[in-house]
Every structure is written in C-alpha cells, then in structure tokens.
Amino acid sequence: MKIHLLPFFALLCVTIALNRSNGALPEEVYWKSNLPNTPLPKALQELLLPGNESRFADIKDIVESKQSVFNYVTGYGPISLAIKKNIATYNESTIFFLYNDLHRSKKMKLSFTNSIKESKFLPRKIADSIPFSSNKSQEILNYFSIDPASKEGQIIKQTIKECEAPRFRGEDKYCATSFESLVDFITSKLGSEVRALSNEVEESTKQEYTILTGIKIIKGDRLVCHKQRYKYAVFYCHKMSGTMAYMVPLLGNDGSKPKVIVVCHSDTSAWNPNHFAFYVLNVKPGGPPICHFLKSDTIVWVST
C-alpha cells in the first residue's frame, strides 16, 4: 500500500505547532542543555520555526542568483563549465584571494549575503524521516514536487552530492539536517564550552571595501559550519588541518564598518587541480595560501 507522506507531514506540523505554543522552543531548550554557557547565535535563532510559520521556502530566487550559483566554500571539486563561460561575472567580486593580500589598505569588491535565509530548520523527527542521500534523490524530489531537470532540482542533488563526497586529507566533515544534529556534532568535536563567531555585518549589495588596521587571528580549536542551498536548513560542518581564521575590519564605500571572518588555507595540495580558486588566482595545488571571506550565515565555532 502506498503511503502518502505529505498529509502525514502536514498533520505532524500542526501537532508540533500546538506543542510549541507555550514557552521556549524545543530547540532552545536542547541548546541550553548542551551549550549552557554559549548564547544562541542570531544566525541560528532566525532559522527556528515558530508554530505558525510555513515549513518550506521557495529557493527559486537563490538558484537564479549569480552570487549563489557556485558554492565556493564547501566545493573543492573542479570548476563547472557554466562558471568558465561566465568567468567575467565572477571576477567582478572577490571570492578567493591570496594570503599576501590580507593586509591593511587592500581594496576588494565584496557583497555579504545569506545562502537561503528563508529555509528553516525542520523538527528533528521530521528531518530524520526525509531521505537525504543520492540514491534516494528521485524520492526526495518527488516529496517536494521538484522537477529533476530544473535548476532547483540540480541544486538539491548537488548539495547532497557535496555532503556525501569523501573527506579529503585533513578534513573532518558532517552535514547536519536538523538543529539538534548540528548541536550534537559541535559538542562531539569541541565540547560544551564554545564561542560562536560570524560576520558582524548587515546584508549588503556589492561594493568596494578597504581592509582596516586591526586584523585579529581567531585562536583555538575551530569548526566551521556553512548553510547549504536546500529546501530546509542544512549545515555543512567541517574541521580542516592547515587553516587559519581571522576577524577582519572593513570600511565600505557607503561608510559602513563591518567586521567579517576570513579563512585561509595554507595547504591546498589535496584540492582538485581544476578548482575554481586555482582558475581565478592562476596558482596550483600546494602553492601559496588561499583565503576567502565567509558568508553571513556561516558560523565559526571555537573551543574556549
């Protein structure tokens, strides 16, 4: 007998909404019990579902966005043909840059955006009930009524593929499909005493920024979690050897003074030789350290 998941899912959402009508959200309670001395970051707080909020968000705006077509943080594979054909568009903004350019007075064209700020965390029981694997991709697309040939369908499959990709040398990674699984991974790697750091910047359109005096290294054992392009909130979390993180003060042409996080990779020898960074910087694997700014919904966790 065929089971219709969507009616069941809708009923479950109503039940959860009623259970959430009073007091703190279950996710907030779970956070407090596991990370009692760490304030819940705004970047995660915004992804929790109130009882009356829609369960899914449309990602069509994201798949049409040139800024989000290439997942430059978690993708260490080869550059795509689409990127090659539109390389001039990507060169208009600084995505990757060399470590030697991380200094006062350096100017860069940047925009700070979220991956998909509308896609929220699902309750753990629901997230765990939905397949998240390449061999179930057709079932997943049917579940969300997504055309496999559409851009949205391709993004869904690509996100899963990146989560399933083998770890490269020096990487420890995990894709969290719920708030609770994210907390579990953080505490398993860093313990219960952590700081959560992210960009201190308002979402902005592309403009020129100048690096100011006061670059500070982020010390301690670190874990970086990137929000992925998916129908609901999924975070790609990883620890990488041979990396350093910095808090960098900037001055925008509009007078704004954000503080943003830069991650620099000193060892790129395990990256695919056709990676996007090598293409735009004209360097090779194992060459000079390569840096990049983080998106505004990326979180750096640091042990304290």
C-alpha positions as CSV (number, residue, x, y, z in Angstrom):
1,M,0.0,0.0,0.0
2,K,1.4,3.4,-1.0
3,I,2.0,5.8,1.9
4,H,1.2,9.5,1.2
5,L,3.9,11.4,3.2
6,L,2.6,14.9,2.7
7,P,-0.7,14.6,4.6
8,F,1.1,12.9,7.4
9,F,3.7,15.6,7.4
10,A,1.1,18.3,7.5
11,L,-0.6,16.7,10.5
12,L,2.7,16.3,12.3
13,C,3.5,20.0,11.7
14,V,0.1,21.0,13.3
15,T,0.9,18.8,16.3
16,I,4.3,20.4,16.7
17,A,2.9,23.9,16.3
18,L,0.4,23.2,19.2
19,N,3.2,21.9,21.4
20,R,5.2,25.0,20.7
21,S,2.6,27.5,21.6
22,N,3.8,28.0,25.1
23,G,7.3,28.7,26.4
24,A,10.7,28.2,24.8
25,L,11.0,26.3,21.6
26,P,12.3,22.7,22.0
27,E,15.4,23.6,20.1
28,E,16.2,26.4,22.5
29,V,15.8,24.0,25.4
30,Y,18.1,21.5,23.7
31,W,20.7,24.2,23.1
32,K,20.7,25.3,26.7
33,S,21.1,21.8,28.0
34,N,24.1,21.1,25.8
35,L,25.7,24.5,25.5
36,P,24.6,26.3,28.7
37,N,27.3,29.0,28.6
38,T,27.1,29.8,24.9
39,P,24.4,32.3,23.7
40,L,22.3,31.0,20.8
41,P,23.7,32.8,17.7
42,K,21.3,35.1,15.8
43,A,22.2,33.2,12.6
44,L,20.6,30.0,14.1
45,Q,17.9,31.7,16.1
46,E,16.5,33.1,12.8
47,L,16.2,29.6,11.4
48,L,13.9,28.2,14.2
49,L,10.3,27.7,13.2
50,P,7.5,29.4,15.3
51,G,4.4,27.4,15.3
52,N,2.6,29.4,12.7
53,E,5.4,29.6,10.2
54,S,5.5,27.9,6.8
55,R,7.6,24.7,6.8
56,F,9.3,25.2,3.5
57,A,10.7,28.0,1.5
58,D,10.9,28.5,-2.3
59,I,14.6,28.7,-3.4
60,K,13.9,29.9,-6.9
61,D,15.4,33.3,-6.1
62,I,18.6,31.7,-5.0
63,V,19.0,29.4,-8.0
64,E,18.7,32.4,-10.2
65,S,21.3,34.4,-8.3
66,K,24.7,34.5,-9.8
67,Q,26.2,35.1,-6.4
68,S,25.0,31.7,-5.2
69,V,25.4,29.5,-8.3
70,F,28.9,28.4,-7.1
71,N,29.3,27.1,-3.6
72,Y,32.8,28.4,-3.2
73,V,33.3,27.4,0.4
74,T,32.4,23.8,0.5
75,G,33.1,22.9,-3.1
76,Y,36.7,21.6,-3.6
77,G,36.0,19.9,-6.9
78,P,36.5,21.1,-10.4
79,I,35.2,24.3,-11.9
80,S,32.0,23.8,-13.8
81,L,31.5,24.7,-17.5
82,A,28.9,27.3,-16.6
83,I,31.5,29.1,-14.4
84,K,34.0,29.1,-17.2
85,K,31.6,30.6,-19.6
86,N,30.7,33.4,-17.2
87,I,34.1,33.9,-15.5
88,A,34.0,37.7,-16.1
89,T,30.9,37.9,-13.9
90,Y,32.6,36.1,-11.1
91,N,35.7,38.2,-11.4
92,E,33.7,41.3,-10.6
93,S,33.7,40.3,-6.9
94,T,36.4,38.9,-4.7
95,I,35.7,35.3,-4.0
96,F,39.2,33.8,-3.4
97,F,42.4,35.8,-2.8
98,L,46.0,35.1,-1.8
99,Y,47.1,35.4,1.8
100,N,49.6,38.1,0.9
101,D,46.6,40.4,0.0
102,L,45.2,40.2,3.6
103,H,46.7,43.4,4.8
104,R,45.7,47.0,5.7
105,S,44.6,49.3,2.8
106,K,43.8,46.4,0.5
107,K,40.7,47.1,-1.5
108,M,38.2,44.4,-2.6
109,K,34.8,44.2,-4.2
110,L,32.5,42.2,-1.9
111,S,28.9,41.5,-1.1
112,F,27.7,39.8,2.1
113,T,24.7,37.6,1.8
114,N,23.0,34.6,3.3
115,S,22.8,31.3,1.5
116,I,19.0,30.9,1.8
117,K,17.7,32.8,4.8
118,E,14.2,31.6,4.3
119,S,14.9,27.9,4.6
120,K,14.4,27.0,8.3
121,F,15.3,24.0,10.5
122,L,12.8,21.2,10.5
123,P,12.0,19.4,13.8
124,R,14.5,16.6,14.2
125,K,11.9,13.8,13.9
126,I,10.6,15.2,10.5
127,A,14.1,15.9,9.2
128,D,15.2,12.3,10.1
129,S,12.1,10.9,8.3
130,I,13.0,12.5,5.0
131,P,15.7,10.8,2.9
132,F,19.0,12.6,2.4
133,S,21.1,10.5,0.0
134,S,21.9,10.4,-3.7
135,N,20.3,7.0,-4.1
136,K,17.0,8.5,-2.9
137,S,17.2,11.7,-4.9
138,Q,14.2,10.9,-7.0
139,E,12.1,10.2,-3.9
140,I,13.3,13.5,-2.4
141,L,12.4,15.5,-5.5
142,N,9.0,13.8,-5.6
143,Y,8.5,14.6,-1.9
144,F,8.9,18.3,-2.6
145,S,7.3,18.2,-6.1
146,I,10.5,19.4,-7.8
147,D,11.3,18.7,-11.4
148,P,14.6,16.8,-11.6
149,A,15.6,18.7,-14.7
150,S,15.0,22.1,-13.1
151,K,17.7,24.3,-11.6
152,E,16.2,23.8,-8.2
153,G,16.4,20.0,-8.7
154,Q,20.0,20.2,-9.7
155,I,20.9,22.3,-6.6
156,I,19.2,19.8,-4.3
157,K,21.1,16.9,-5.9
158,Q,24.4,18.9,-5.8
159,T,24.1,19.7,-2.1
160,I,23.5,16.1,-1.3
161,K,26.5,15.1,-3.5
162,E,28.8,17.5,-1.7
163,C,27.7,16.1,1.7
164,E,28.4,12.6,0.5
165,A,31.7,13.4,-1.1
166,P,34.7,11.6,0.5
167,R,36.7,13.6,3.0
168,F,39.9,14.9,1.6
169,R,43.2,14.7,3.6
170,G,43.0,16.7,6.8
171,E,39.2,17.2,6.8
172,D,36.6,16.0,9.3
173,K,33.1,16.8,8.0
174,Y,29.4,16.3,8.6
175,C,26.1,17.6,7.2
176,A,23.6,18.4,9.9
177,T,20.0,18.2,8.7
178,S,18.4,19.4,11.9
179,F,19.2,21.8,14.7
180,E,19.8,19.0,17.2
181,S,22.2,17.1,14.9
182,L,24.1,20.3,14.5
183,V,24.5,20.8,18.2
184,D,25.4,17.2,18.6
185,F,28.3,17.4,16.1
186,I,29.6,20.7,17.6
187,T,29.7,19.3,21.1
188,S,31.2,16.0,19.9
189,K,34.1,17.8,18.4
190,L,34.6,20.8,20.7
191,G,32.9,20.0,23.9
192,S,30.3,22.1,25.7
193,E,32.4,25.3,26.2
194,V,32.5,27.1,22.8
195,R,32.2,30.5,21.3
196,A,30.1,31.1,18.1
197,L,31.5,33.7,15.7
198,S,30.1,35.1,12.5
199,N,30.2,38.2,10.3
200,E,29.2,41.4,12.1
201,V,27.7,43.0,9.0
202,E,24.4,43.9,7.6
203,E,23.5,42.1,4.3
204,S,24.8,44.3,1.5
205,T,25.0,44.7,-2.2
206,K,28.3,44.6,-3.9
207,Q,30.6,47.5,-3.2
208,E,34.3,48.2,-2.6
209,Y,35.7,47.6,0.9
210,T,39.0,48.6,2.3
211,I,40.8,46.4,4.9
212,L,41.4,48.5,8.1
213,T,44.1,48.1,10.8
214,G,43.2,45.5,13.5
215,I,43.1,42.1,11.8
216,K,42.9,39.5,14.6
217,I,43.6,35.8,14.5
218,I,40.9,33.6,15.8
219,K,42.7,31.2,18.2
220,G,41.6,27.8,19.5
221,D,40.2,24.6,18.1
222,R,37.8,25.6,15.3
223,L,34.8,24.1,13.5
224,V,33.1,25.9,10.5
225,C,29.5,25.3,9.6
226,H,28.2,26.6,6.2
227,K,24.5,26.9,5.5
228,Q,23.7,25.0,2.3
229,R,21.3,25.6,-0.5
230,Y,18.5,23.2,0.3
231,K,14.7,23.1,0.8
232,Y,15.2,23.3,4.6
233,A,18.1,24.2,6.8
234,V,21.2,22.0,6.3
235,F,24.6,22.9,7.5
236,Y,27.9,21.5,6.1
237,C,30.3,21.5,9.1
238,H,34.0,20.7,8.9
239,K,37.3,20.9,10.6
240,M,40.3,21.3,8.3
241,S,44.0,21.0,9.0
242,G,46.3,23.7,7.7
243,T,43.8,26.5,8.1
244,M,43.7,29.8,10.0
245,A,40.8,32.1,10.7
246,Y,40.8,35.9,11.1
247,M,38.4,38.6,12.1
248,V,38.9,41.4,9.6
249,P,37.7,45.1,10.0
250,L,36.5,46.7,6.8
251,L,35.4,50.1,5.6
252,G,32.8,50.2,2.8
253,N,32.3,52.9,0.3
254,D,29.0,53.6,2.0
255,G,30.8,54.4,5.3
256,S,29.8,51.1,6.9
257,K,32.4,49.3,9.1
258,P,31.7,45.6,9.3
259,K,33.9,43.0,10.9
260,V,34.0,39.8,8.9
261,I,35.6,36.4,9.0
262,V,38.3,35.3,6.6
263,V,39.6,31.7,6.4
264,C,43.0,31.0,4.9
265,H,44.1,27.6,3.7
266,S,47.9,27.0,3.9
267,D,47.7,23.5,2.4
268,T,45.8,23.2,-0.9
269,S,47.7,20.1,-2.2
270,A,44.6,17.9,-1.7
271,W,42.3,20.1,-3.7
272,N,41.2,19.3,-7.2
273,P,43.6,20.8,-9.7
274,N,40.7,22.3,-11.6
275,H,39.3,24.0,-8.5
276,F,37.8,27.5,-9.1
277,A,40.4,29.2,-6.8
278,F,43.3,28.0,-8.9
279,Y,41.5,29.1,-12.1
280,V,41.0,32.8,-10.9
281,L,44.3,33.1,-9.0
282,N,46.5,31.4,-11.5
283,V,48.1,29.2,-8.9
284,K,48.4,25.4,-8.5
285,P,47.6,22.9,-5.7
286,G,50.2,23.2,-2.9
287,G,51.0,26.7,-3.9
288,P,50.6,29.9,-1.9
289,P,48.0,30.1,0.9
290,I,44.5,30.9,-0.4
291,C,41.9,32.9,1.6
292,H,38.2,33.6,1.3
293,F,35.5,35.6,3.2
294,L,32.7,33.7,4.8
295,K,29.0,34.2,4.0
296,S,26.9,35.9,6.7
297,D,25.1,32.7,7.7
298,T,28.3,30.7,8.2
299,I,29.3,30.2,11.8
300,V,32.8,29.5,13.2
301,W,32.7,27.6,16.5
302,V,35.8,27.9,18.7
303,S,36.6,25.9,21.8
304,T,37.1,28.0,24.9
